[in-house]
């Protein structure tokens, strides 16, 4: 009996050559409207679905392959005599290969933003494939007898394997088809869902690439996207223009750096090490911002990640080249800046023109048997309360606002010391807040050039409330002028009284920024 292949593809890449090779090998080709037209235009013989089903495509092509003559031919178990008798009874011929790729839903939602009013664009609806998904799932279910093809990159491999289609190979392609339809359905479900925490959830993940390694060289790793990357403001679609491939840790630090530097509208630089800022500053220009950020902790900056919110120039690149840096990410690089930095073989340079945009996305964190999900911490300052007798000056308030933006991105317990628009000490990730302050003060004491900033007020930001008055008392010894913190401790009065005792302005934000 002649072997039959059903071909129904939206993406026509490689399909003519593939079909022509099958035709030359004696395979009978069945195809749907658009695919049949393409094959006919290229002189490849095929039968249209309607010839097999004796029923035309209807509803603007919404119904064409959903027919027993098609699905019976795919789903019949070939060594089940009862199935074969039914095929014969209803004049259904078996189908041996199903080649399907789906309507371009992902490409469609990449250009049509999800509406907040739930009025879904009809173009999005029309690009939800029904018949294609059913075909792939039917073929994949019956993989022992039917080969499932959903990726044009497999065409050549299939032609080469036709004489020996092992069960293992069939299973491999079947699993790939189920992953493909699961990803496709997850994209649709997520786009159409407006409920924040639905009873059942699906996460669409598409592999971008393997990584050099995971957190440690003994760990393998890969990176995935959770949807269309066109116009995305994350680091995933950033174009790497120089350097060796990125690692797991590089991506984590790049994302942290990209987020923090876009808290600022003015020219800014953030230097990240182990997912924490070791320096952050605004400046009159990029070089100024970089040097101010570097001042905060030039030792920790070694081997770090640098992010800028403005295109990188030659002058700043020359300064960066004096230090060993893992990665630099910026909206763009001047040719002269690239010429400077490309002399360093191993530095990775990434260009991302789209700034990080704060939105209502969710945070997902894996656990050994599942995930925890939360709103992303996108808030900053809304209403503040001055709790101390002293009111912060304009300069102090500007510095406090800057410190609060940085503090949001520091691991708990977080203490950030700032003069002007630059960090001068950061304490991160300690089990007690007073220890974080001690680290921040130590970093500040080691700063080179600190004396040039002494005319500017010293302010402190804390990501969460003070459980005791000890942080304020210790900060007073270093002449901190103002403090910004969420408040909310049962001992708030103790900290406020300590502030008043030492003539320190204290602001409550009513919002904490724990970052575990």
KOLVEX-70699 format. One line per field, with one value per residue (C-alpha): z, x, y; residue in three letters. Coordinates in pm, 1 decimal. Each point is the difference from the previous one (the first is absolute). Example, Ala and Ser with C-alpha at 12.3 -4.5 7.8 and 13.67 -1.06 7.14 Angstrom:
2
up c(780.0|-66.0)
east c(1230.0|137.0)
north c(-450.0|344.0)
aa c(Ala|Ser)
END
This chain:
516
up c(0.0|-89.3|294.2|65.2|156.5|107.7|-26.4|141.3|87.0|73.7|-20.6|-346.7|63.7|-167.6|-71.5|-379.8|2.1|271.2|-186.1|-329.2|156.2|145.6|-336.1|-173.0|249.5|-91.7|290.8|-58.4|129.6|154.3|72.1|114.2|-195.3|47.7|-2.9|-304.0|-184.3|78.6|-109.5|-322.0|-81.8|34.0|-208.8|292.0|-30.4|295.2|83.2|185.4|327.3|-156.3|-254.1|286.2|222.2|-281.1|200.5|-77.9|232.9|176.8|232.2|-165.6|43.7|368.8|-75.8|-248.1|163.0|286.5|-174.8|67.6|-340.3|125.1|371.0|-52.0|-235.3|262.5|318.1|-117.2|180.2|-286.5|178.0|136.3|-234.2|111.2|-86.1|-342.5|-68.2|90.8|-234.8|-276.9|87.5|-29.1|-288.1|211.1|-105.0|260.4|25.6|85.3|51.0|124.5|-73.0|169.9|135.0|156.4|-69.7|104.6|333.1|164.0|-281.4|10.7|372.1|-36.6|-207.5|173.1|365.0|242.0|58.6|356.5|-78.3|-96.5|-353.8|-181.9|-357.5|-256.4|-174.0|319.2|13.9|-363.3|62.8|259.3|-181.2|67.7|-272.8|-5.2|372.1|-32.2|-284.2|190.2|317.2|-188.9|-182.8|316.2|193.4|-269.9|-36.5|-29.7|-343.6|-103.8|-21.9|143.1|-148.9|140.3|-73.1|-346.4|138.2|20.3|-369.2|-115.6|295.7|-83.0|-366.1|105.4|248.5|-207.0|-50.4|373.7|203.8|343.1|283.8|193.7|-282.1|-31.9|374.7|-8.4|-265.4|178.1|325.2|-194.0|-149.5|342.3|134.1|-301.0|47.6|376.3|-57.9|-259.1|231.4|291.1|-210.2|-84.9|358.0|140.9|-259.9|59.4|380.7|211.6|333.7|196.7|172.8|-194.7|141.1|-278.1|-162.3|-291.1|-62.7|-358.6|-27.2|-320.5|2.5|-113.5|44.2|218.1|243.2|76.2|336.8|295.2|329.6|12.7|-283.3|102.0|-68.8|-354.0|-86.7|-272.4|-37.6|-105.6|-91.2|127.4|-313.4|-294.4|37.6|-267.0|165.8|340.2|256.3|178.6|-58.3|-188.6|-344.5|54.2|-287.3|108.9|-215.5|153.1|235.8|94.3|68.4|308.7|312.3|235.7|249.5|-274.4|-95.3|360.1|56.6|-334.9|80.8|343.6|-148.8|-280.7|242.5|247.7|-253.6|-148.7|330.5|-107.9|-277.7|25.1|-123.3|232.2|52.4|214.0|82.0|110.7|175.0|107.1|-72.5|227.2|-93.6|125.3|-138.9|-168.7|-98.6|-215.4|-173.8|-229.7|-267.0|-25.5|107.7|304.0|90.9|-44.3|208.7|278.5|-1.3|3.3|295.7|227.6|-4.9|-260.3|150.7|-37.5|-348.2|-125.3|-221.4|20.9|-243.6|-111.4|-133.1|-148.9|-93.6|-278.5|-300.1|94.0|-122.6|-51.3|306.6|231.9|-182.6|64.7|372.4|-3.2|-181.5|305.8|200.7|-51.1|-73.1|-101.8|-195.8|-108.2|-111.5|-149.9|-247.7|-255.5|-42.1|-206.6|-252.9|194.4|324.7|-169.4|-138.6|354.3|174.0|-271.8|75.4|313.5|-140.1|277.2|89.2|-112.2|-155.7|-33.2|-182.4|108.1|-144.8|185.1|356.0|286.7|45.9|330.6|-50.2|181.0|-74.5|257.5|172.2|-6.4|239.1|-23.8|294.5|6.9|-80.7|-153.8|-13.7|200.0|-192.7|95.2|-142.9|-104.6|238.5|-232.2|254.9|126.6|182.7|17.4|329.6|256.9|361.8|178.3|342.7|155.9|132.8|-265.2|-356.8|-271.5|-213.8|-377.1|-47.8|260.5|-160.9|-343.4|149.1|192.2|-319.3|-178.2|293.4|10.7|-368.8|49.8|325.6|-176.1|-198.5|289.8|167.0|349.4|253.2|-202.5|108.7|-257.3|78.2|-249.8|-49.9|-276.4|-281.6|68.2|236.4|252.5|190.7|-49.9|247.1|-142.1|84.1|372.8|262.5|212.7|-109.7|227.7|-168.1|-339.3|132.6|130.6|-344.8|-172.9|240.5|-50.9|-378.9|38.2|217.8|-270.3|-281.1|-185.0|-57.0|264.8|128.1|-324.3|90.3|359.7|-90.3|-102.4|261.3|93.1|-12.6|71.9|-154.1|152.7|-192.3|309.3|342.7|289.3|269.8|251.9|28.3|-40.9|-374.0|54.4|295.7|-201.7|-304.6|216.6|90.3|-371.1|-35.8|-207.3|-68.5|-111.5|-15.3|-220.4|105.4|-25.0|368.6|154.0|293.7|345.8|104.0|-254.7|283.1|118.6|-340.5|-34.0|343.7|-85.7|-320.4|189.6|262.3|-275.5|-223.5|-280.6|-239.0|-30.9|-275.6|-4.8|-341.7|114.5|-259.2|53.3|-262.0|133.8|-268.2|94.8)
east c(0.0|124.1|130.3|-185.5|108.0|-229.2|157.4|-169.6|243.2|-28.9|375.4|97.1|378.0|156.7|-335.0|27.8|336.0|-122.8|-321.2|186.1|237.1|-291.9|-175.2|311.7|7.3|-356.4|-188.1|-353.1|-41.8|-318.1|-8.7|-230.7|-94.3|297.6|257.4|-162.7|21.7|370.4|76.5|-198.0|182.4|325.4|-116.4|-26.5|-299.5|-236.5|-360.9|-197.1|-167.7|-342.0|67.0|57.3|-289.7|-248.0|-75.8|120.6|190.9|-262.3|-25.9|287.7|227.8|-79.4|-115.1|192.2|188.3|-241.9|-147.1|-6.7|155.7|307.1|13.4|-104.2|295.7|232.9|-131.1|-53.2|222.0|156.2|28.6|-355.9|-215.1|-323.0|144.8|108.4|-345.1|-159.8|237.0|-103.5|-370.1|7.2|248.4|264.7|363.1|279.9|218.9|364.2|153.8|-164.1|187.3|-157.1|109.5|-252.0|-152.1|246.1|-161.9|332.0|95.3|-347.7|2.0|352.8|-147.0|-340.3|27.7|-236.7|-287.3|-79.6|-372.8|-19.5|-107.2|216.5|91.1|-166.2|333.8|123.3|-307.7|35.3|359.6|-102.8|52.2|-251.4|35.3|380.8|24.1|-247.1|203.3|327.9|-146.4|-170.4|320.0|210.8|-241.4|34.6|376.9|72.6|-160.0|-8.0|293.5|-71.3|180.5|-42.3|339.7|136.7|351.1|-76.3|-85.0|345.6|41.8|-334.6|86.1|327.8|-182.4|-297.3|145.0|45.2|-255.3|70.6|-251.1|248.9|16.7|-379.4|-34.5|254.5|-202.6|-329.0|129.0|122.1|-348.8|-167.4|249.8|-73.0|-377.5|38.2|212.0|-249.0|-297.4|183.7|58.5|-370.3|-111.3|229.8|-103.5|-370.3|23.4|-59.0|-24.8|320.2|19.6|-221.1|-78.2|204.7|292.5|231.7|339.1|118.2|376.3|203.2|370.0|224.3|331.4|216.3|222.4|367.7|-99.5|-230.1|81.6|305.4|194.7|-126.0|-360.5|-140.7|-235.7|-218.3|-200.4|-364.9|-236.7|-357.9|-152.2|74.7|324.4|-72.0|17.1|49.4|170.6|181.6|360.4|-100.7|-29.8|313.1|245.0|340.4|251.1|323.8|146.6|-39.0|-337.4|-195.8|-45.5|-294.1|145.8|69.6|-366.9|-117.8|237.1|-78.5|-371.6|65.4|221.9|-244.7|-289.1|177.0|154.6|-344.0|-135.3|168.7|-90.2|326.7|328.4|77.3|230.3|-43.7|273.4|-128.5|176.4|-178.0|-341.5|62.0|110.0|349.0|-33.2|-260.8|1.0|-147.9|243.0|36.0|112.6|68.6|362.4|-101.0|-275.0|233.1|282.4|-242.3|-150.3|349.0|106.5|-250.3|178.3|273.2|124.8|-334.6|-47.7|281.2|-161.5|-338.0|-277.0|-49.7|-324.3|-58.2|-329.8|162.9|215.6|361.8|266.6|374.9|99.5|-199.0|122.8|360.0|-72.6|-174.1|295.6|220.0|-195.9|-84.2|-374.9|-212.2|-276.3|-113.3|-358.1|-117.6|-259.5|277.7|378.4|184.6|244.6|288.8|-128.2|-20.0|351.9|125.8|-188.3|41.8|371.7|-97.8|-71.1|-219.8|-221.1|-360.9|-169.6|-378.9|-213.9|-363.2|-173.8|-328.3|13.4|-129.7|-367.4|-177.7|-322.6|-237.9|186.5|29.1|302.0|37.5|233.8|59.2|-23.5|81.9|-359.5|-149.5|9.2|-95.8|-137.0|-36.6|-40.8|331.0|119.5|-59.2|-95.7|219.8|-118.5|-363.9|-73.8|268.0|-22.5|255.3|18.5|280.2|6.2|254.2|-129.8|241.5|153.5|-45.1|347.0|-69.1|-333.1|161.9|262.8|-263.5|-201.0|312.0|91.9|-350.2|15.5|330.4|-107.5|-289.7|254.2|223.8|-45.8|-150.7|93.2|97.7|164.4|105.5|204.7|-11.0|153.7|-155.6|-91.4|250.7|29.0|282.5|-68.7|-221.9|-69.9|-190.1|-132.5|71.1|-208.1|-18.6|-48.9|271.3|253.3|-103.5|59.7|343.7|92.8|-129.2|195.6|313.8|-33.7|-43.1|308.5|204.8|-119.0|267.5|-95.9|-271.8|128.8|-113.1|-360.8|-3.0|-187.3|-296.1|-240.7|38.8|-328.7|-100.9|-264.7|-126.4|-215.3|-207.6|-77.7|245.9|-83.5|200.9|150.8|356.0|28.9|-91.1|238.9|284.5|-80.7|13.8|363.8|83.0|-192.9|-287.4|-229.3|-319.2|-153.6|-267.4|-166.3|-343.3|-95.7|-241.8|196.4|-155.2|314.7|-33.3|-15.1|342.2|156.3|-185.7|115.8|357.9|-28.4|-125.8|271.7|264.7|-172.4|-54.2|-292.9|-201.6|-247.9|-241.1|-106.0|-258.9|142.9|277.5|227.5|118.7|204.2|77.7)
north c(0.0|345.0|204.2|327.8|326.8|282.4|346.0|310.2|276.8|369.4|54.4|-122.7|1.8|-304.8|-165.6|-8.2|-182.3|-237.2|-82.5|-39.3|-254.6|-196.2|8.6|-131.5|-286.9|-97.7|155.0|126.4|355.1|139.2|371.0|278.8|312.9|233.0|-278.5|-164.9|331.9|34.9|-354.5|39.5|324.8|-194.2|-298.5|-242.6|-230.6|-23.5|-78.0|262.8|-93.6|60.9|-279.3|-243.0|109.1|77.5|311.8|354.2|230.2|213.9|300.9|187.8|-302.9|-46.1|-357.0|-210.5|-290.5|-81.1|-301.0|-380.1|-64.1|188.8|-76.3|-363.1|-40.2|145.7|-163.2|-358.7|-251.0|-194.1|-335.4|17.6|-208.3|170.2|342.3|-117.9|-145.4|333.9|183.6|-236.6|31.2|379.9|18.0|175.8|-31.9|18.4|309.7|-73.3|344.2|319.5|322.2|300.4|334.1|231.3|339.5|273.8|85.9|90.7|237.1|154.3|82.4|137.2|283.2|32.2|98.7|-168.6|246.9|101.2|20.9|-371.1|90.3|-254.8|92.8|-228.2|-56.5|-164.9|-224.0|-105.8|-106.0|-258.4|-330.0|-278.8|-259.0|10.3|-67.6|-289.0|-151.7|20.6|-146.0|-283.1|-92.8|31.1|-222.6|-265.9|50.7|-374.0|8.4|365.5|239.6|346.9|300.6|350.4|156.8|74.4|-49.6|-373.6|-41.2|-113.3|-236.8|-161.7|-51.2|-162.3|-228.3|-115.6|-347.2|-53.2|193.4|-145.0|15.5|211.6|256.7|3.6|52.4|282.8|184.7|-74.2|148.5|302.5|44.1|-14.2|255.8|217.5|-8.5|47.9|311.5|124.1|-54.3|163.1|312.6|12.5|-65.5|267.8|256.8|-57.0|-25.7|309.4|-180.5|54.6|-336.9|-245.3|-344.2|-159.7|174.0|-62.7|154.0|21.9|-50.4|-2.5|-80.0|281.3|-176.3|-216.8|187.5|-49.6|-146.2|60.6|167.2|-227.9|-165.8|-345.2|107.7|-2.1|286.1|147.8|318.7|20.9|279.6|6.1|149.9|227.9|195.1|259.8|342.7|-164.3|219.9|-283.0|-104.2|-317.2|162.6|211.3|-47.1|-123.8|181.6|-123.5|-257.1|-364.3|-157.7|96.7|-209.8|-46.0|249.5|253.7|6.6|39.1|289.9|161.7|-5.5|153.2|269.6|81.7|38.3|223.2|237.6|66.7|126.7|324.0|242.0|191.2|-147.2|-290.7|-296.6|-311.3|-250.5|-340.5|-284.8|-319.1|152.7|301.3|350.5|76.9|352.4|216.1|366.0|270.4|232.8|298.4|-246.6|-373.3|24.2|201.9|-247.7|-298.2|144.8|95.9|-351.0|-152.8|216.2|-172.8|-336.1|-27.9|-327.3|-180.8|147.1|-225.5|-263.8|169.6|92.3|360.9|147.8|344.6|161.9|208.0|-100.5|-68.9|243.0|-35.5|200.8|-225.9|-311.0|103.6|15.5|-339.5|-155.4|64.7|-258.8|-367.8|-5.5|-299.0|180.5|343.7|62.7|329.8|128.1|40.5|33.0|256.7|-146.4|151.4|-156.4|-339.2|36.6|59.4|-281.4|-262.7|0.4|-194.1|-346.4|-136.2|296.6|-50.7|301.2|5.1|252.7|40.9|307.6|-68.5|138.6|-210.6|86.3|-45.1|-193.7|-231.6|-320.1|-276.3|-149.9|-378.5|-180.3|-372.3|-237.3|-370.9|-98.6|310.6|377.7|302.6|294.3|364.6|347.7|147.2|271.4|294.7|266.4|279.9|309.2|101.9|170.9|73.3|101.3|213.4|-161.1|205.1|351.8|87.9|41.2|-115.1|273.6|0.2|-149.3|-265.3|-83.9|-40.9|-229.2|-199.2|-53.0|-125.1|-227.4|-148.4|-92.9|-179.8|-165.6|-171.0|-203.1|-105.8|-340.4|7.1|110.9|305.6|324.2|258.7|313.0|283.9|344.4|203.7|-236.5|-274.3|-291.2|17.4|-321.8|-305.0|-279.3|-297.4|-342.6|-7.1|-175.1|317.4|357.8|135.5|-232.3|138.5|350.6|-97.8|-134.4|315.2|222.6|-209.3|29.8|376.4|28.9|-175.7|228.2|194.2|361.8|2.5|333.5|166.0|-82.4|122.4|318.6|-217.8|-138.8|-367.2|-191.3|-357.3|-225.9|-324.3|-248.1|-87.1|141.3|22.8|-256.0|204.3|345.0|-135.1|74.9|365.6|30.3|-153.5|213.9|313.5|-79.8|34.1|327.6|-133.0|297.1|-176.2|-346.1|-152.7|-325.0|-167.5|19.0|-246.7|-136.3|-18.6|188.0|282.4|253.8|-114.0|74.3|331.0|113.0|-98.6|207.2|302.8|-40.4|16.0|260.2|-253.1|35.4|-321.4|-81.7|-292.0|-133.2|-254.9|-241.5|-250.4|-155.3|-333.9|-177.9|-358.7)
aa c(Unk|Unk|Unk|Unk|Unk|Unk|Unk|Unk|Unk|Unk|Unk|Unk|Unk|Unk|Unk|Unk|Unk|Unk|Unk|Unk|Unk|Unk|Unk|Unk|Unk|Unk|Unk|Unk|Unk|Unk|Unk|Unk|Unk|Unk|Unk|Unk|Unk|Unk|Unk|Unk|Unk|Unk|Unk|Unk|Unk|Unk|Unk|Unk|Unk|Unk|Unk|Unk|Unk|Unk|Unk|Unk|Unk|Unk|Unk|Unk|Unk|Unk|Unk|Unk|Unk|Unk|Unk|Unk|Unk|Unk|Unk|Unk|Unk|Unk|Unk|Unk|Unk|Unk|Unk|Unk|Unk|Unk|Unk|Unk|Unk|Unk|Unk|Unk|Unk|Unk|Unk|Unk|Unk|Unk|Unk|Unk|Unk|Unk|Unk|Unk|Unk|Unk|Unk|Unk|Unk|Unk|Unk|Unk|Unk|Unk|Unk|Unk|Unk|Unk|Unk|Unk|Unk|Unk|Unk|Unk|Unk|Unk|Unk|Unk|Unk|Unk|Unk|Unk|Unk|Unk|Unk|Unk|Unk|Unk|Unk|Unk|Unk|Unk|Unk|Unk|Unk|Unk|Unk|Unk|Unk|Unk|Unk|Unk|Unk|Unk|Unk|Unk|Unk|Unk|Unk|Unk|Unk|Unk|Unk|Unk|Unk|Unk|Unk|Unk|Unk|Unk|Unk|Unk|Unk|Unk|Unk|Unk|Unk|Unk|Unk|Unk|Unk|Unk|Unk|Unk|Unk|Unk|Unk|Unk|Unk|Unk|Unk|Unk|Unk|Unk|Unk|Unk|Unk|Unk|Unk|Unk|Unk|Unk|Unk|Unk|Unk|Unk|Unk|Unk|Unk|Unk|Unk|Unk|Unk|Unk|Unk|Unk|Unk|Unk|Unk|Unk|Unk|Unk|Unk|Unk|Unk|Unk|Unk|Unk|Unk|Unk|Unk|Unk|Unk|Unk|Unk|Unk|Unk|Unk|Unk|Unk|Unk|Unk|Unk|Unk|Unk|Unk|Unk|Unk|Unk|Unk|Unk|Unk|Unk|Unk|Unk|Unk|Unk|Unk|Unk|Unk|Unk|Unk|Unk|Unk|Unk|Unk|Unk|Unk|Unk|Unk|Unk|Unk|Unk|Unk|Unk|Unk|Unk|Unk|Unk|Unk|Unk|Unk|Unk|Unk|Unk|Unk|Unk|Unk|Unk|Unk|Unk|Unk|Unk|Unk|Unk|Unk|Unk|Unk|Unk|Unk|Unk|Unk|Unk|Unk|Unk|Unk|Unk|Unk|Unk|Unk|Unk|Unk|Unk|Unk|Unk|Unk|Unk|Unk|Unk|Unk|Unk|Unk|Unk|Unk|Unk|Unk|Unk|Unk|Unk|Unk|Unk|Unk|Unk|Unk|Unk|Unk|Unk|Unk|Unk|Unk|Unk|Unk|Unk|Unk|Unk|Unk|Unk|Unk|Unk|Unk|Unk|Unk|Unk|Unk|Unk|Unk|Unk|Unk|Unk|Unk|Unk|Unk|Unk|Unk|Unk|Unk|Unk|Unk|Unk|Unk|Unk|Unk|Unk|Unk|Unk|Unk|Unk|Unk|Unk|Unk|Unk|Unk|Unk|Unk|Unk|Unk|Unk|Unk|Unk|Unk|Unk|Unk|Unk|Unk|Unk|Unk|Unk|Unk|Unk|Unk|Unk|Unk|Unk|Unk|Unk|Unk|Unk|Unk|Unk|Unk|Unk|Unk|Unk|Unk|Unk|Unk|Unk|Unk|Unk|Unk|Unk|Unk|Unk|Unk|Unk|Unk|Unk|Unk|Unk|Unk|Unk|Unk|Unk|Unk|Unk|Unk|Unk|Unk|Unk|Unk|Unk|Unk|Unk|Unk|Unk|Unk|Unk|Unk|Unk|Unk|Unk|Unk|Unk|Unk|Unk|Unk|Unk|Unk|Unk|Unk|Unk|Unk|Unk|Unk|Unk|Unk|Unk|Unk|Unk|Unk|Unk|Unk|Unk|Unk|Unk|Unk|Unk|Unk|Unk|Unk|Unk|Unk|Unk|Unk|Unk|Unk|Unk|Unk|Unk|Unk|Unk|Unk|Unk|Unk|Unk|Unk|Unk|Unk|Unk|Unk|Unk|Unk|Unk|Unk|Unk|Unk|Unk|Unk|Unk|Unk|Unk|Unk|Unk|Unk|Unk|Unk|Unk|Unk|Unk|Unk)
END
